[in-house]
Amino acid sequence: MRHFEQVTKAMSYDYDLIIIGAGAAGLSLLLALDATEYTQSVKLIERRSGPQNDKIWSFWNNDSVPEYLKTIITREWQTWEISADDCGYSMSHAYHRYCSIRSESLMKLALERMQTKDHFDIEFDCDVMSVESIDDHALVTTQSGQLTARWVVDTRPLPLKTHHNGLLQCFYGEEIVTDGEVFNPSSVKLMQQLASSELGIEFIYILPFSANHALVEFTCFSKTVLERTALQARLRTRMLEIVGSKTYKIEREECAVLPMYHINENTNNKNQQLIFAGIAGGAMRASTGYSFLACQRWAKQCASELKSKQSLSVSTALSSFTPIGNLYQKMDRLMLTVLRNDMGIGVTIFVQMFKKVKPARFARFMTEQATIFDFICVIWAMPKRAFLRALFSRRKRIARGE
């Protein structure tokens, strides 16, 4: 792909738009711009060397999923389940299937789409050092030079906060192939062996691609960062219970810590040429860690706005659309307050949801598409006393200005 200059040349910009980061948010915006037939120049800058098979994004199917993404879905499951205290609970729905997409597949789709677009440019192995606002444009300084743009979308995740009112989702996983049949490929284990421990709320997450191939992760909702070695040790113990005497080969590993607290850098952002996206832009549900569909909704809206502004001769600020609604944010904060007050109640909360909430309602709630009645049903399934205590304690903190 070669450098392209159109109308932006006359306005002294190197590019109309620069996207920093080739994760879910950055690639989704690039694909959404392509779908709207955006004609101005776009450059995506990524610090890594190219497509990486280092993560899998999962979500429940709904109308937020663009058609072009449906072609790269790795696997779909009609049934998802949890287990706790030797009891299992499952949900199943024909439309709201649980789906997974590999990061490598999303990158390859973007590269494939961009091959014939001279005005779209992707640069790998390039680290962004700073983004500044100068007059009516942004100045992006990279390790290899400086670029100017009409707008910049920064999708890079932020460092974890030392002090917060939420939790941290710490996980270590291995994608394995066993020497015999181990897994039920028709059902996802969202939370297997769900339990509270000295670490926090822990469980095993299993995406079964076949009877002998799966991603198996040890996950813990914790108040502090858990070291990789501690997570690995926990997974090793659980893996022996899962595979039994069968041997297995590890195809890849993944490990991360996700913030389970509210984040939106756009709230206090004074740079009119810059907006934040992805986790930094508020696209992740604090109580769950799911963000992929929120990124799709944001990308569609952002691409539509950029399309409408492409003929303007002056640079105006982009809207900082928050993909997670205010009601969901409030419920997430309340849920996290409950869990921080009593980590042991987490098992009860998740089990009650599976026992009392219908599958379609559960899927809509998890993907920010719930109706008012869905909200009522989810709230009704919760342990009332713990949530009322958390609600009163939150109001007291707000009244004190905390």
Secondary structure by P-SEA (a helix, b strand, c coil): ccccccccccccccccbbbccccaaaaaaaaaaaaaccccbbbbbbccccccccbbbbbccccccccccccccccccccccccccccccccccccccbbbbbaaaaaaaaaaaacccccbbbbcccccccccccccbbbbbcccbbbbccbbbbccccccccccccccccccccccccccccccccccccccccccccccbbbbbbbcccccbbbbbbbbbccccccaaaaaaaaaaaaaaacccbbbbbcccccccccccccccccccccccccccccccccccccccccaaaaaaaaaaaaaaaaaaccccbbbbbbbcccccaaaaaaaaaaaaaaaacccaaaaaaaaaaacccaaaaaaaaaccccaaaaaaaaaacccaaaaaaaaaaaaaaaacc
